[in-house]
Amino acid sequence: MKKLITCLALAVATAFGGAAFAGTPKDTLVMAKNIDDIITLDPAQVFEFSGGEIIANIYDRITMYEPEDLTKLVGGIAKSWSFSDDGKTITLKVRPGLKFHSGNPVTAEDVAWSLQRVVKLDQAPSFILTQFGWTKDNVDGLVKALDPETVQVTIKADFSPGLVLNAFSAGVGSVVDMKTAMAHEKDGDLGHDWLNTHSAGSGAYMLKTWNANEAVILDANNDYRHGAPSMKRVIIRHVPEPAPQRLLLEKGDVDMARDLTADQIAGLEGAKGIAIDEFPAALLQYVATNYKNPILSNPKVNEALRWLIDYQGMANTFLKGTWKVHQAFWPEGMWAALNTTPYHLDVAKGKALLAEAGYPDGFEVTLDAFNTSPYQEMAQSIQQTFGQAGIKVDILPAEKKAVYTKHRARKHELILSGWSPDYADPHSNADAFASNPDNSDEAKLTGVLAWRNAWDMPDITKMTAAARTELDLDKRKQMYLDIQREVQQRGPFNIMFQKVNQIARRDNVHGFVAGPLFDQTYYRNVTK
């Protein structure tokens, strides 16, 4: 371990262009974090937690939840908007005087092209926009710049306008510098290959380097619309294990440790020079069953699994303070959340349900899980309690990107994974957990968890489609509560926990903001 920490310190010293040191520069924020889930930094493709956080600091979005008030949707690139009488057309006005990192002005054409680009590239998060009826063939006519400061978007599907504006605050609402991206276009890819490892935004920071499984380095945008950030550089060091993160923090080699366990957080309480912050998060943790498996698709088996998880036992021990029990697909603390937790560990009940399903002696199954803490501890707890009912679980640990890839290919049996909303409207999660319009392998609805788990439920899909169009807020809220109950009782998801982000920092570091969504973490207000 000592060798690992020394190598990491030297790596960051090299990034600064100097020798190793204890303590970080006053104008630089250094974080230790597991970032092995980064696949790309192109906002048209980013759909992973670490990548989403990073692009939130590189690109401003059409609409945003700013760090000063994460409860209020405001204009980002757009300064204002208006709706047609039927709600189908939204006219956006671009904030004047904005510039990209390249120095190019931010125009309505950049905004329209950025949205069109997401649809045309058809990467995993594109469904956030294609749900509005936009396709590769029609998007140019439905999303267009009327003049340098005016964008008009037309929605073909039935959605409330407020939901559309919330969707524009997601990563796919990031506005990309069209001229810079297209200067690096290759084989008609709209600059996608180049943007995997480069940036073309107008946010508070610009990407200097990303070396996979090493570090991400960001440099400040001194011309940012809110003013130049105090931290001239941000370094996110890839430190996959919590123990080295803690040691680096205690030595002063990093300013923040992002992935510490509950025990490590407790051990740092009251430590000289270190402070602990808590940020409620919308990240959910769940175990899902693949309905392609004839055993796991049995309703009685699925019900049995819900009673074979020690939710409270995990929350009270190795997850203490970092996760709380939550069993519905929309996070507590957000509008229309279902906060009932009807399931607890009851081995006798689980065994009885397995017997009714025809498996009195249990069965064998594999469980794919991230190979880091606390996911391995969760997997081992599940393995142990499932085993009490005769279910033999073979844990298959892997890096996050490998687990995601297998899940998206529908190749798993059981999978332990996480999910965070893409924008602050319950439709965001309902569309993932409770809608599956085409269950065929050819559909490739990779951003739809119901599809990933081969769960075909036309009635709940229909309920979800109706909820997204309801304009009466009270009725719409009740519809989402009803959908959550249906998924809670019938779905392939055993939703277990909601995240509480506990972040340890040096006590001279202030202003770091981590919002409830994975892409609402901001560095621009950090000071030392």
Number of C-alpha atoms within 10 A of each C-alpha: 9 9 8 10 16 12 13 21 20 15 17 24 16 12 14 15 9 10 12 18 14 11 16 17 16 14 15 22 24 24 24 27 21 24 22 20 20 20 18 23 25 26 30 29 23 24 25 23 18 22 23 25 20 27 26 25 23 27 27 26 26 29 22 26 23 18 19 11 10 16 13 11 16 19 23 24 28 23 15 15 15 13 15 11 8 8 15 17 18 20 19 24 22 24 19 14 9 17 18 24 25 14 11 14 16 24 27 25 20 20 29 24 22 23 26 23 23 26 25 20 16 16 16 18 24 25 20 22 23 19 16 16 15 24 17 14 9 12 22 19 13 17 23 22 21 14 12 15 18 20 23 21 20 20 21 14 13 16 20 18 20 12 17 18 22 21 23 22 26 27 30 27 27 30 29 29 27 23 14 18 20 15 11 15 16 12 8 9 15 21 21 23 16 19 21 17 17 19 25 22 29 30 27 27 31 26 24 16 16 19 11 15 15 17 24 19 20 24 19 25 23 15 18 19 17 11 12 16 21 18 22 18 23 22 23 25 25 20 25 20 17 21 15 19 27 25 16 24 22 22 12 19 24 27 27 28 30 20 26 24 21 19 14 16 20 14 11 16 12 10 11 10 13 19 18 18 12 13 15 19 23 24 22 25 25 21 23 26 27 24 24 15 15 8 20 19 18 16 16 20 22 25 22 25 29 26 23 26 26 21 24 17 15 20 19 14 11 18 22 18 19 25 24 19 22 24 29 29 34 29 26 18 13 14 13 20 18 24 17 13 14 11 21 16 17 17 20 14 17 24 25 16 21 26 16 13 18 14 18 15 11 19 15 11 17 15 21 25 24 24 19 17 17 18 17 19 15 22 24 16 17 23 21 18 21 24 17 16 24 17 22 17 20 15 21 16 17 15 14 21 15 16 23 21 12 15 23 20 16 20 15 22 19 26 26 24 19 19 21 23 24 25 25 22 20 24 23 19 22 27 22 21 30 30 25 26 17 16 17 12 12 7 11 16 22 21 19 23 25 29 28 27 30 22 24 19 18 14 10 21 19 14 17 23 18 15 23 21 16 16 13 10 11 10 12 18 17 15 18 24 19 16 21 27 16 14 22 23 17 16 26 29 29 26 26 27 24 27 23 20 22 22 19 25 24 20 14 12 16 12 14 18 19 22 20 24 23 24 27 24 21 21 24 25 18 17 17 16
